[in-house]
């Protein structure tokens, strides 16, 4: 009889990790839980995962201070590890990015433990978790969204340092009056700068500009 399957769970939410550890152990698997906070870098965490020689790795997309769990997917998948992503995000484009990197499936944390256990059972018998058309649709969405975001980020590169600083102030909830006072300039000067920001970003309001910056993860220059 084959030995228990080595499963590594990379998760920083203690209660969720404990519940999943208990359920998988009860099914006869050899489970190791790794907490991202215990490692100084994604590379160190990846090295530890590899040292454990897992058959399956369940990884959260949010690794806290280590950043995005997608950093682990590609190296592990290329090494022949079966990667399942567990996430609270509902962003289908991010799901597609995980699949493009080699993840076998992306599972929502709002689902049930039975759905995770079921996915593992399917993988262990060589089954597939997604139809090819479903996988292709998610990967295509990720690629299209990625291209769109790159085009949007290119607009932010058109901003002058002062315009970028003004946009940063708007993102922090400051008004035109606040900005004018802080930089000791007239409000009309700040309004002109805001208009230039809107024109370069191809939006019609300050709210849209702030929303666009948040959407692509743009950050203003350090003060």
PyMOL CGO cylinders between C-alpha atoms (Angstrom):
from pymol import cmd
from pymol.cgo import CYLINDER

trace = [
    CYLINDER, 0.00, 0.00, 0.00, 1.35, 3.49, -0.82, 0.3, 1, 1, 1, 1, 1, 1,
    CYLINDER, 1.35, 3.49, -0.82, 2.20, 5.74, 2.09, 0.3, 1, 1, 1, 1, 1, 1,
    CYLINDER, 2.20, 5.74, 2.09, 0.24, 8.86, 3.01, 0.3, 1, 1, 1, 1, 1, 1,
    CYLINDER, 0.24, 8.86, 3.01, 0.32, 11.76, 0.57, 0.3, 1, 1, 1, 1, 1, 1,
    CYLINDER, 0.32, 11.76, 0.57, 2.55, 14.64, 1.65, 0.3, 1, 1, 1, 1, 1, 1,
    CYLINDER, 2.55, 14.64, 1.65, 0.52, 17.84, 1.48, 0.3, 1, 1, 1, 1, 1, 1,
    CYLINDER, 0.52, 17.84, 1.48, 1.94, 21.26, 2.32, 0.3, 1, 1, 1, 1, 1, 1,
    CYLINDER, 1.94, 21.26, 2.32, -0.45, 24.04, 3.30, 0.3, 1, 1, 1, 1, 1, 1,
    CYLINDER, -0.45, 24.04, 3.30, 0.89, 27.59, 2.96, 0.3, 1, 1, 1, 1, 1, 1,
    CYLINDER, 0.89, 27.59, 2.96, -1.55, 29.71, 4.93, 0.3, 1, 1, 1, 1, 1, 1,
    CYLINDER, -1.55, 29.71, 4.93, -1.36, 32.62, 7.35, 0.3, 1, 1, 1, 1, 1, 1,
    CYLINDER, -1.36, 32.62, 7.35, -4.89, 32.38, 8.76, 0.3, 1, 1, 1, 1, 1, 1,
    CYLINDER, -4.89, 32.38, 8.76, -4.46, 30.11, 11.79, 0.3, 1, 1, 1, 1, 1, 1,
    CYLINDER, -4.46, 30.11, 11.79, -8.07, 28.98, 12.22, 0.3, 1, 1, 1, 1, 1, 1,
    CYLINDER, -8.07, 28.98, 12.22, -8.50, 28.16, 8.55, 0.3, 1, 1, 1, 1, 1, 1,
    CYLINDER, -8.50, 28.16, 8.55, -5.18, 26.30, 8.51, 0.3, 1, 1, 1, 1, 1, 1,
    CYLINDER, -5.18, 26.30, 8.51, -6.06, 24.29, 11.61, 0.3, 1, 1, 1, 1, 1, 1,
    CYLINDER, -6.06, 24.29, 11.61, -9.43, 23.26, 10.20, 0.3, 1, 1, 1, 1, 1, 1,
    CYLINDER, -9.43, 23.26, 10.20, -7.94, 22.17, 6.90, 0.3, 1, 1, 1, 1, 1, 1,
    CYLINDER, -7.94, 22.17, 6.90, -5.03, 20.40, 8.62, 0.3, 1, 1, 1, 1, 1, 1,
    CYLINDER, -5.03, 20.40, 8.62, -7.46, 18.42, 10.77, 0.3, 1, 1, 1, 1, 1, 1,
    CYLINDER, -7.46, 18.42, 10.77, -9.68, 17.43, 7.84, 0.3, 1, 1, 1, 1, 1, 1,
    CYLINDER, -9.68, 17.43, 7.84, -6.76, 16.37, 5.63, 0.3, 1, 1, 1, 1, 1, 1,
    CYLINDER, -6.76, 16.37, 5.63, -5.03, 14.45, 8.44, 0.3, 1, 1, 1, 1, 1, 1,
    CYLINDER, -5.03, 14.45, 8.44, -8.26, 12.62, 9.18, 0.3, 1, 1, 1, 1, 1, 1,
    CYLINDER, -8.26, 12.62, 9.18, -8.28, 11.52, 5.53, 0.3, 1, 1, 1, 1, 1, 1,
    CYLINDER, -8.28, 11.52, 5.53, -4.86, 9.93, 6.06, 0.3, 1, 1, 1, 1, 1, 1,
    CYLINDER, -4.86, 9.93, 6.06, -2.62, 12.57, 4.50, 0.3, 1, 1, 1, 1, 1, 1,
    CYLINDER, -2.62, 12.57, 4.50, 0.74, 13.73, 5.84, 0.3, 1, 1, 1, 1, 1, 1,
    CYLINDER, 0.74, 13.73, 5.84, 0.09, 17.45, 6.30, 0.3, 1, 1, 1, 1, 1, 1,
    CYLINDER, 0.09, 17.45, 6.30, 2.65, 20.17, 6.96, 0.3, 1, 1, 1, 1, 1, 1,
    CYLINDER, 2.65, 20.17, 6.96, 1.48, 23.73, 7.63, 0.3, 1, 1, 1, 1, 1, 1,
    CYLINDER, 1.48, 23.73, 7.63, 3.82, 26.61, 6.79, 0.3, 1, 1, 1, 1, 1, 1,
    CYLINDER, 3.82, 26.61, 6.79, 3.09, 30.13, 8.04, 0.3, 1, 1, 1, 1, 1, 1,
    CYLINDER, 3.09, 30.13, 8.04, 4.49, 32.86, 5.73, 0.3, 1, 1, 1, 1, 1, 1,
    CYLINDER, 4.49, 32.86, 5.73, 5.31, 35.08, 8.72, 0.3, 1, 1, 1, 1, 1, 1,
    CYLINDER, 5.31, 35.08, 8.72, 7.97, 32.56, 9.76, 0.3, 1, 1, 1, 1, 1, 1,
    CYLINDER, 7.97, 32.56, 9.76, 10.09, 33.20, 6.65, 0.3, 1, 1, 1, 1, 1, 1,
    CYLINDER, 10.09, 33.20, 6.65, 12.15, 36.27, 5.70, 0.3, 1, 1, 1, 1, 1, 1,
    CYLINDER, 12.15, 36.27, 5.70, 11.42, 36.11, 1.97, 0.3, 1, 1, 1, 1, 1, 1,
    CYLINDER, 11.42, 36.11, 1.97, 9.37, 34.27, -0.68, 0.3, 1, 1, 1, 1, 1, 1,
    CYLINDER, 9.37, 34.27, -0.68, 12.58, 32.49, -1.74, 0.3, 1, 1, 1, 1, 1, 1,
    CYLINDER, 12.58, 32.49, -1.74, 13.11, 31.14, 1.76, 0.3, 1, 1, 1, 1, 1, 1,
    CYLINDER, 13.11, 31.14, 1.76, 9.53, 29.93, 1.93, 0.3, 1, 1, 1, 1, 1, 1,
    CYLINDER, 9.53, 29.93, 1.93, 9.82, 28.28, -1.49, 0.3, 1, 1, 1, 1, 1, 1,
    CYLINDER, 9.82, 28.28, -1.49, 13.02, 26.52, -0.42, 0.3, 1, 1, 1, 1, 1, 1,
    CYLINDER, 13.02, 26.52, -0.42, 11.29, 25.13, 2.67, 0.3, 1, 1, 1, 1, 1, 1,
    CYLINDER, 11.29, 25.13, 2.67, 8.34, 23.89, 0.61, 0.3, 1, 1, 1, 1, 1, 1,
    CYLINDER, 8.34, 23.89, 0.61, 10.70, 22.11, -1.79, 0.3, 1, 1, 1, 1, 1, 1,
    CYLINDER, 10.70, 22.11, -1.79, 12.63, 20.54, 1.09, 0.3, 1, 1, 1, 1, 1, 1,
    CYLINDER, 12.63, 20.54, 1.09, 9.41, 18.87, 2.25, 0.3, 1, 1, 1, 1, 1, 1,
    CYLINDER, 9.41, 18.87, 2.25, 8.98, 17.13, -1.14, 0.3, 1, 1, 1, 1, 1, 1,
    CYLINDER, 8.98, 17.13, -1.14, 5.18, 17.51, -1.27, 0.3, 1, 1, 1, 1, 1, 1,
    CYLINDER, 5.18, 17.51, -1.27, 2.89, 15.86, -3.78, 0.3, 1, 1, 1, 1, 1, 1,
    CYLINDER, 2.89, 15.86, -3.78, 0.32, 18.63, -3.36, 0.3, 1, 1, 1, 1, 1, 1,
    CYLINDER, 0.32, 18.63, -3.36, 0.67, 22.22, -2.18, 0.3, 1, 1, 1, 1, 1, 1,
    CYLINDER, 0.67, 22.22, -2.18, -2.30, 24.34, -1.15, 0.3, 1, 1, 1, 1, 1, 1,
    CYLINDER, -2.30, 24.34, -1.15, -1.32, 27.99, -1.22, 0.3, 1, 1, 1, 1, 1, 1,
    CYLINDER, -1.32, 27.99, -1.22, -3.13, 31.17, -0.27, 0.3, 1, 1, 1, 1, 1, 1,
    CYLINDER, -3.13, 31.17, -0.27, -2.74, 34.13, -2.61, 0.3, 1, 1, 1, 1, 1, 1,
    CYLINDER, -2.74, 34.13, -2.61, -2.24, 36.51, 0.31, 0.3, 1, 1, 1, 1, 1, 1,
    CYLINDER, -2.24, 36.51, 0.31, 1.08, 35.74, 1.97, 0.3, 1, 1, 1, 1, 1, 1,
    CYLINDER, 1.08, 35.74, 1.97, 1.00, 38.79, 4.23, 0.3, 1, 1, 1, 1, 1, 1,
    CYLINDER, 1.00, 38.79, 4.23, 4.38, 40.56, 4.32, 0.3, 1, 1, 1, 1, 1, 1,
    CYLINDER, 4.38, 40.56, 4.32, 5.78, 38.17, 1.68, 0.3, 1, 1, 1, 1, 1, 1,
    CYLINDER, 5.78, 38.17, 1.68, 3.31, 39.43, -0.90, 0.3, 1, 1, 1, 1, 1, 1,
    CYLINDER, 3.31, 39.43, -0.90, 1.51, 37.41, -3.57, 0.3, 1, 1, 1, 1, 1, 1,
    CYLINDER, 1.51, 37.41, -3.57, 1.27, 33.63, -3.41, 0.3, 1, 1, 1, 1, 1, 1,
    CYLINDER, 1.27, 33.63, -3.41, 1.48, 33.48, -7.19, 0.3, 1, 1, 1, 1, 1, 1,
    CYLINDER, 1.48, 33.48, -7.19, 5.26, 33.70, -6.75, 0.3, 1, 1, 1, 1, 1, 1,
    CYLINDER, 5.26, 33.70, -6.75, 5.24, 30.07, -5.58, 0.3, 1, 1, 1, 1, 1, 1,
    CYLINDER, 5.24, 30.07, -5.58, 3.02, 28.59, -8.27, 0.3, 1, 1, 1, 1, 1, 1,
    CYLINDER, 3.02, 28.59, -8.27, 5.32, 28.55, -11.29, 0.3, 1, 1, 1, 1, 1, 1,
    CYLINDER, 5.32, 28.55, -11.29, 8.43, 27.04, -9.63, 0.3, 1, 1, 1, 1, 1, 1,
    CYLINDER, 8.43, 27.04, -9.63, 6.39, 24.36, -7.88, 0.3, 1, 1, 1, 1, 1, 1,
    CYLINDER, 6.39, 24.36, -7.88, 4.32, 23.45, -10.93, 0.3, 1, 1, 1, 1, 1, 1,
    CYLINDER, 4.32, 23.45, -10.93, 7.46, 23.15, -13.06, 0.3, 1, 1, 1, 1, 1, 1,
    CYLINDER, 7.46, 23.15, -13.06, 8.87, 20.77, -10.44, 0.3, 1, 1, 1, 1, 1, 1,
    CYLINDER, 8.87, 20.77, -10.44, 5.85, 18.50, -10.87, 0.3, 1, 1, 1, 1, 1, 1,
    CYLINDER, 5.85, 18.50, -10.87, 4.02, 19.53, -7.70, 0.3, 1, 1, 1, 1, 1, 1,
    CYLINDER, 4.02, 19.53, -7.70, 0.23, 19.69, -7.88, 0.3, 1, 1, 1, 1, 1, 1,
    CYLINDER, 0.23, 19.69, -7.88, -0.72, 23.22, -6.84, 0.3, 1, 1, 1, 1, 1, 1,
    CYLINDER, -0.72, 23.22, -6.84, -4.15, 24.19, -5.57, 0.3, 1, 1, 1, 1, 1, 1,
    CYLINDER, -4.15, 24.19, -5.57, -4.81, 27.86, -4.84, 0.3, 1, 1, 1, 1, 1, 1,
    CYLINDER, -4.81, 27.86, -4.84, -7.07, 28.82, -1.95, 0.3, 1, 1, 1, 1, 1, 1,
    CYLINDER, -7.07, 28.82, -1.95, -8.19, 32.44, -1.95, 0.3, 1, 1, 1, 1, 1, 1,
    CYLINDER, -8.19, 32.44, -1.95, -10.76, 34.88, -0.69, 0.3, 1, 1, 1, 1, 1, 1,
    CYLINDER, -10.76, 34.88, -0.69, -10.54, 36.98, -3.85, 0.3, 1, 1, 1, 1, 1, 1,
    CYLINDER, -10.54, 36.98, -3.85, -13.36, 36.83, -6.38, 0.3, 1, 1, 1, 1, 1, 1,
    CYLINDER, -13.36, 36.83, -6.38, -11.25, 38.45, -9.11, 0.3, 1, 1, 1, 1, 1, 1,
    CYLINDER, -11.25, 38.45, -9.11, -11.57, 35.98, -11.99, 0.3, 1, 1, 1, 1, 1, 1,
    CYLINDER, -11.57, 35.98, -11.99, -8.62, 37.56, -13.80, 0.3, 1, 1, 1, 1, 1, 1,
    CYLINDER, -8.62, 37.56, -13.80, -6.35, 36.69, -10.86, 0.3, 1, 1, 1, 1, 1, 1,
    CYLINDER, -6.35, 36.69, -10.86, -7.73, 33.16, -10.95, 0.3, 1, 1, 1, 1, 1, 1,
    CYLINDER, -7.73, 33.16, -10.95, -6.77, 32.97, -14.60, 0.3, 1, 1, 1, 1, 1, 1,
    CYLINDER, -6.77, 32.97, -14.60, -3.25, 34.20, -13.81, 0.3, 1, 1, 1, 1, 1, 1,
    CYLINDER, -3.25, 34.20, -13.81, -2.84, 31.36, -11.31, 0.3, 1, 1, 1, 1, 1, 1,
    CYLINDER, -2.84, 31.36, -11.31, -3.97, 28.80, -13.88, 0.3, 1, 1, 1, 1, 1, 1,
    CYLINDER, -3.97, 28.80, -13.88, -1.62, 30.26, -16.50, 0.3, 1, 1, 1, 1, 1, 1,
    CYLINDER, -1.62, 30.26, -16.50, 1.26, 29.82, -14.04, 0.3, 1, 1, 1, 1, 1, 1,
    CYLINDER, 1.26, 29.82, -14.04, 0.44, 26.14, -13.60, 0.3, 1, 1, 1, 1, 1, 1,
    CYLINDER, 0.44, 26.14, -13.60, -2.10, 25.86, -10.77, 0.3, 1, 1, 1, 1, 1, 1,
    CYLINDER, -2.10, 25.86, -10.77, -4.48, 22.94, -11.22, 0.3, 1, 1, 1, 1, 1, 1,
    CYLINDER, -4.48, 22.94, -11.22, -7.45, 24.77, -9.72, 0.3, 1, 1, 1, 1, 1, 1,
    CYLINDER, -7.45, 24.77, -9.72, -8.40, 27.89, -7.79, 0.3, 1, 1, 1, 1, 1, 1,
    CYLINDER, -8.40, 27.89, -7.79, -10.77, 27.31, -4.90, 0.3, 1, 1, 1, 1, 1, 1,
    CYLINDER, -10.77, 27.31, -4.90, -12.67, 29.97, -3.01, 0.3, 1, 1, 1, 1, 1, 1,
    CYLINDER, -12.67, 29.97, -3.01, -12.28, 30.15, 0.74, 0.3, 1, 1, 1, 1, 1, 1,
    CYLINDER, -12.28, 30.15, 0.74, -15.99, 30.78, 0.91, 0.3, 1, 1, 1, 1, 1, 1,
    CYLINDER, -15.99, 30.78, 0.91, -16.51, 27.20, -0.22, 0.3, 1, 1, 1, 1, 1, 1,
    CYLINDER, -16.51, 27.20, -0.22, -16.59, 24.09, 1.93, 0.3, 1, 1, 1, 1, 1, 1,
    CYLINDER, -16.59, 24.09, 1.93, -13.86, 21.82, 3.24, 0.3, 1, 1, 1, 1, 1, 1,
    CYLINDER, -13.86, 21.82, 3.24, -15.51, 19.03, 1.27, 0.3, 1, 1, 1, 1, 1, 1,
    CYLINDER, -15.51, 19.03, 1.27, -14.79, 20.92, -1.96, 0.3, 1, 1, 1, 1, 1, 1,
    CYLINDER, -14.79, 20.92, -1.96, -11.09, 21.05, -1.09, 0.3, 1, 1, 1, 1, 1, 1,
    CYLINDER, -11.09, 21.05, -1.09, -11.00, 17.38, -0.08, 0.3, 1, 1, 1, 1, 1, 1,
    CYLINDER, -11.00, 17.38, -0.08, -12.86, 16.46, -3.25, 0.3, 1, 1, 1, 1, 1, 1,
    CYLINDER, -12.86, 16.46, -3.25, -10.39, 18.36, -5.42, 0.3, 1, 1, 1, 1, 1, 1,
    CYLINDER, -10.39, 18.36, -5.42, -7.47, 16.55, -3.77, 0.3, 1, 1, 1, 1, 1, 1,
    CYLINDER, -7.47, 16.55, -3.77, -9.10, 13.16, -4.32, 0.3, 1, 1, 1, 1, 1, 1,
    CYLINDER, -9.10, 13.16, -4.32, -9.56, 13.94, -8.01, 0.3, 1, 1, 1, 1, 1, 1,
    CYLINDER, -9.56, 13.94, -8.01, -5.94, 15.02, -8.40, 0.3, 1, 1, 1, 1, 1, 1,
    CYLINDER, -5.94, 15.02, -8.40, -4.59, 11.93, -6.66, 0.3, 1, 1, 1, 1, 1, 1,
    CYLINDER, -4.59, 11.93, -6.66, -6.31, 9.61, -9.13, 0.3, 1, 1, 1, 1, 1, 1,
    CYLINDER, -6.31, 9.61, -9.13, -5.07, 11.65, -12.08, 0.3, 1, 1, 1, 1, 1, 1,
    CYLINDER, -5.07, 11.65, -12.08, -8.34, 13.42, -12.79, 0.3, 1, 1, 1, 1, 1, 1,
    CYLINDER, -8.34, 13.42, -12.79, -8.88, 16.97, -14.01, 0.3, 1, 1, 1, 1, 1, 1,
    CYLINDER, -8.88, 16.97, -14.01, -10.65, 19.68, -12.07, 0.3, 1, 1, 1, 1, 1, 1,
    CYLINDER, -10.65, 19.68, -12.07, -11.48, 22.08, -14.90, 0.3, 1, 1, 1, 1, 1, 1,
    CYLINDER, -11.48, 22.08, -14.90, -12.79, 21.59, -18.40, 0.3, 1, 1, 1, 1, 1, 1,
    CYLINDER, -12.79, 21.59, -18.40, -10.38, 22.89, -21.01, 0.3, 1, 1, 1, 1, 1, 1,
    CYLINDER, -10.38, 22.89, -21.01, -12.82, 25.57, -22.17, 0.3, 1, 1, 1, 1, 1, 1,
    CYLINDER, -12.82, 25.57, -22.17, -13.23, 26.84, -18.59, 0.3, 1, 1, 1, 1, 1, 1,
    CYLINDER, -13.23, 26.84, -18.59, -9.47, 26.99, -18.08, 0.3, 1, 1, 1, 1, 1, 1,
    CYLINDER, -9.47, 26.99, -18.08, -8.93, 28.68, -21.45, 0.3, 1, 1, 1, 1, 1, 1,
    CYLINDER, -8.93, 28.68, -21.45, -11.59, 31.31, -20.72, 0.3, 1, 1, 1, 1, 1, 1,
    CYLINDER, -11.59, 31.31, -20.72, -10.02, 32.24, -17.37, 0.3, 1, 1, 1, 1, 1, 1,
    CYLINDER, -10.02, 32.24, -17.37, -6.49, 32.37, -18.81, 0.3, 1, 1, 1, 1, 1, 1,
    CYLINDER, -6.49, 32.37, -18.81, -7.71, 34.54, -21.70, 0.3, 1, 1, 1, 1, 1, 1,
    CYLINDER, -7.71, 34.54, -21.70, -9.43, 36.88, -19.24, 0.3, 1, 1, 1, 1, 1, 1,
    CYLINDER, -9.43, 36.88, -19.24, -6.18, 37.17, -17.26, 0.3, 1, 1, 1, 1, 1, 1,
    CYLINDER, -6.18, 37.17, -17.26, -4.17, 37.99, -20.38, 0.3, 1, 1, 1, 1, 1, 1,
    CYLINDER, -4.17, 37.99, -20.38, -6.66, 40.57, -21.63, 0.3, 1, 1, 1, 1, 1, 1,
    CYLINDER, -6.66, 40.57, -21.63, -6.90, 42.22, -18.23, 0.3, 1, 1, 1, 1, 1, 1,
    CYLINDER, -6.90, 42.22, -18.23, -3.12, 42.22, -17.90, 0.3, 1, 1, 1, 1, 1, 1,
    CYLINDER, -3.12, 42.22, -17.90, -2.72, 43.96, -21.25, 0.3, 1, 1, 1, 1, 1, 1,
    CYLINDER, -2.72, 43.96, -21.25, -5.39, 46.51, -20.35, 0.3, 1, 1, 1, 1, 1, 1,
    CYLINDER, -5.39, 46.51, -20.35, -3.70, 47.25, -17.02, 0.3, 1, 1, 1, 1, 1, 1,
    CYLINDER, -3.70, 47.25, -17.02, -0.33, 47.72, -18.72, 0.3, 1, 1, 1, 1, 1, 1,
    CYLINDER, -0.33, 47.72, -18.72, -1.90, 50.24, -21.08, 0.3, 1, 1, 1, 1, 1, 1,
    CYLINDER, -1.90, 50.24, -21.08, -3.48, 52.08, -18.15, 0.3, 1, 1, 1, 1, 1, 1,
    CYLINDER, -3.48, 52.08, -18.15, -0.22, 52.14, -16.18, 0.3, 1, 1, 1, 1, 1, 1,
    CYLINDER, -0.22, 52.14, -16.18, 1.46, 53.69, -19.22, 0.3, 1, 1, 1, 1, 1, 1,
    CYLINDER, 1.46, 53.69, -19.22, -0.86, 56.70, -18.82, 0.3, 1, 1, 1, 1, 1, 1,
    CYLINDER, -0.86, 56.70, -18.82, 0.42, 57.27, -15.28, 0.3, 1, 1, 1, 1, 1, 1,
    CYLINDER, 0.42, 57.27, -15.28, 3.95, 57.49, -16.65, 0.3, 1, 1, 1, 1, 1, 1,
    CYLINDER, 3.95, 57.49, -16.65, 2.86, 60.63, -18.52, 0.3, 1, 1, 1, 1, 1, 1,
    CYLINDER, 2.86, 60.63, -18.52, 2.30, 62.51, -15.26, 0.3, 1, 1, 1, 1, 1, 1,
    CYLINDER, 2.30, 62.51, -15.26, 4.89, 65.04, -14.19, 0.3, 1, 1, 1, 1, 1, 1,
    CYLINDER, 4.89, 65.04, -14.19, 6.30, 64.65, -10.65, 0.3, 1, 1, 1, 1, 1, 1,
    CYLINDER, 6.30, 64.65, -10.65, 4.04, 67.49, -9.40, 0.3, 1, 1, 1, 1, 1, 1,
    CYLINDER, 4.04, 67.49, -9.40, 0.95, 66.01, -11.09, 0.3, 1, 1, 1, 1, 1, 1,
    CYLINDER, 0.95, 66.01, -11.09, 1.72, 62.62, -9.57, 0.3, 1, 1, 1, 1, 1, 1,
    CYLINDER, 1.72, 62.62, -9.57, 2.07, 64.24, -6.16, 0.3, 1, 1, 1, 1, 1, 1,
    CYLINDER, 2.07, 64.24, -6.16, -1.26, 66.04, -6.57, 0.3, 1, 1, 1, 1, 1, 1,
    CYLINDER, -1.26, 66.04, -6.57, -2.95, 62.78, -7.53, 0.3, 1, 1, 1, 1, 1, 1,
    CYLINDER, -2.95, 62.78, -7.53, -1.43, 61.16, -4.46, 0.3, 1, 1, 1, 1, 1, 1,
    CYLINDER, -1.43, 61.16, -4.46, -3.00, 63.89, -2.33, 0.3, 1, 1, 1, 1, 1, 1,
    CYLINDER, -3.00, 63.89, -2.33, -6.40, 63.21, -3.91, 0.3, 1, 1, 1, 1, 1, 1,
    CYLINDER, -6.40, 63.21, -3.91, -5.98, 59.49, -3.19, 0.3, 1, 1, 1, 1, 1, 1,
    CYLINDER, -5.98, 59.49, -3.19, -5.49, 60.36, 0.49, 0.3, 1, 1, 1, 1, 1, 1,
    CYLINDER, -5.49, 60.36, 0.49, -8.79, 62.25, 0.48, 0.3, 1, 1, 1, 1, 1, 1,
    CYLINDER, -8.79, 62.25, 0.48, -7.35, 65.77, 0.39, 0.3, 1, 1, 1, 1, 1, 1,
    CYLINDER, -7.35, 65.77, 0.39, -9.28, 68.54, -1.35, 0.3, 1, 1, 1, 1, 1, 1,
    CYLINDER, -9.28, 68.54, -1.35, -8.00, 71.11, -3.84, 0.3, 1, 1, 1, 1, 1, 1,
    CYLINDER, -8.00, 71.11, -3.84, -7.97, 73.63, -0.98, 0.3, 1, 1, 1, 1, 1, 1,
    CYLINDER, -7.97, 73.63, -0.98, -5.90, 71.25, 1.18, 0.3, 1, 1, 1, 1, 1, 1,
    CYLINDER, -5.90, 71.25, 1.18, -3.37, 70.73, -1.62, 0.3, 1, 1, 1, 1, 1, 1,
    CYLINDER, -3.37, 70.73, -1.62, -3.11, 74.46, -2.35, 0.3, 1, 1, 1, 1, 1, 1,
    CYLINDER, -3.11, 74.46, -2.35, -2.50, 75.18, 1.32, 0.3, 1, 1, 1, 1, 1, 1,
    CYLINDER, -2.50, 75.18, 1.32, 0.11, 72.44, 1.65, 0.3, 1, 1, 1, 1, 1, 1,
    CYLINDER, 0.11, 72.44, 1.65, 2.12, 73.62, -1.36, 0.3, 1, 1, 1, 1, 1, 1,
    CYLINDER, 2.12, 73.62, -1.36, 1.49, 77.33, -0.82, 0.3, 1, 1, 1, 1, 1, 1,
    CYLINDER, 1.49, 77.33, -0.82, -0.02, 77.88, -4.25, 0.3, 1, 1, 1, 1, 1, 1,
    CYLINDER, -0.02, 77.88, -4.25, -3.38, 79.17, -5.43, 0.3, 1, 1, 1, 1, 1, 1,
    CYLINDER, -3.38, 79.17, -5.43, -6.37, 76.87, -5.76, 0.3, 1, 1, 1, 1, 1, 1,
    CYLINDER, -6.37, 76.87, -5.76, -6.59, 77.76, -9.46, 0.3, 1, 1, 1, 1, 1, 1,
    CYLINDER, -6.59, 77.76, -9.46, -3.06, 76.38, -9.93, 0.3, 1, 1, 1, 1, 1, 1,
    CYLINDER, -3.06, 76.38, -9.93, -4.04, 73.11, -8.29, 0.3, 1, 1, 1, 1, 1, 1,
    CYLINDER, -4.04, 73.11, -8.29, -7.25, 72.90, -10.36, 0.3, 1, 1, 1, 1, 1, 1,
    CYLINDER, -7.25, 72.90, -10.36, -5.16, 73.30, -13.50, 0.3, 1, 1, 1, 1, 1, 1,
    CYLINDER, -5.16, 73.30, -13.50, -2.89, 70.48, -12.36, 0.3, 1, 1, 1, 1, 1, 1,
    CYLINDER, -2.89, 70.48, -12.36, -5.89, 68.30, -11.61, 0.3, 1, 1, 1, 1, 1, 1,
    CYLINDER, -5.89, 68.30, -11.61, -7.31, 68.96, -15.08, 0.3, 1, 1, 1, 1, 1, 1,
    CYLINDER, -7.31, 68.96, -15.08, -4.00, 67.86, -16.61, 0.3, 1, 1, 1, 1, 1, 1,
    CYLINDER, -4.00, 67.86, -16.61, -4.06, 64.69, -14.54, 0.3, 1, 1, 1, 1, 1, 1,
    CYLINDER, -4.06, 64.69, -14.54, -7.58, 63.87, -15.71, 0.3, 1, 1, 1, 1, 1, 1,
    CYLINDER, -7.58, 63.87, -15.71, -6.66, 64.54, -19.34, 0.3, 1, 1, 1, 1, 1, 1,
    CYLINDER, -6.66, 64.54, -19.34, -3.57, 62.32, -19.24, 0.3, 1, 1, 1, 1, 1, 1,
    CYLINDER, -3.57, 62.32, -19.24, -5.45, 59.50, -17.53, 0.3, 1, 1, 1, 1, 1, 1,
    CYLINDER, -5.45, 59.50, -17.53, -8.40, 59.90, -19.91, 0.3, 1, 1, 1, 1, 1, 1,
    CYLINDER, -8.40, 59.90, -19.91, -10.97, 60.19, -17.12, 0.3, 1, 1, 1, 1, 1, 1,
    CYLINDER, -10.97, 60.19, -17.12, -13.58, 62.84, -16.37, 0.3, 1, 1, 1, 1, 1, 1,
    CYLINDER, -13.58, 62.84, -16.37, -13.49, 63.16, -12.59, 0.3, 1, 1, 1, 1, 1, 1,
    CYLINDER, -13.49, 63.16, -12.59, -11.18, 63.03, -9.60, 0.3, 1, 1, 1, 1, 1, 1,
    CYLINDER, -11.18, 63.03, -9.60, -13.08, 59.99, -8.33, 0.3, 1, 1, 1, 1, 1, 1,
    CYLINDER, -13.08, 59.99, -8.33, -12.40, 58.13, -11.57, 0.3, 1, 1, 1, 1, 1, 1,
    CYLINDER, -12.40, 58.13, -11.57, -8.71, 59.04, -11.41, 0.3, 1, 1, 1, 1, 1, 1,
    CYLINDER, -8.71, 59.04, -11.41, -8.40, 57.71, -7.87, 0.3, 1, 1, 1, 1, 1, 1,
    CYLINDER, -8.40, 57.71, -7.87, -10.32, 54.56, -8.80, 0.3, 1, 1, 1, 1, 1, 1,
    CYLINDER, -10.32, 54.56, -8.80, -8.06, 53.94, -11.80, 0.3, 1, 1, 1, 1, 1, 1,
    CYLINDER, -8.06, 53.94, -11.80, -4.94, 54.34, -9.66, 0.3, 1, 1, 1, 1, 1, 1,
    CYLINDER, -4.94, 54.34, -9.66, -6.26, 51.84, -7.11, 0.3, 1, 1, 1, 1, 1, 1,
    CYLINDER, -6.26, 51.84, -7.11, -7.29, 49.43, -9.86, 0.3, 1, 1, 1, 1, 1, 1,
    CYLINDER, -7.29, 49.43, -9.86, -3.79, 49.07, -11.30, 0.3, 1, 1, 1, 1, 1, 1,
    CYLINDER, -3.79, 49.07, -11.30, -1.94, 49.46, -8.01, 0.3, 1, 1, 1, 1, 1, 1,
    CYLINDER, -1.94, 49.46, -8.01, -0.34, 52.80, -8.84, 0.3, 1, 1, 1, 1, 1, 1,
    CYLINDER, -0.34, 52.80, -8.84, 1.31, 54.62, -5.94, 0.3, 1, 1, 1, 1, 1, 1,
    CYLINDER, 1.31, 54.62, -5.94, 2.34, 58.29, -5.77, 0.3, 1, 1, 1, 1, 1, 1,
    CYLINDER, 2.34, 58.29, -5.77, 6.00, 59.24, -5.36, 0.3, 1, 1, 1, 1, 1, 1,
    CYLINDER, 6.00, 59.24, -5.36, 7.36, 59.30, -1.84, 0.3, 1, 1, 1, 1, 1, 1,
    CYLINDER, 7.36, 59.30, -1.84, 7.09, 62.67, -0.18, 0.3, 1, 1, 1, 1, 1, 1,
]
cmd.load_cgo(trace, "trace")
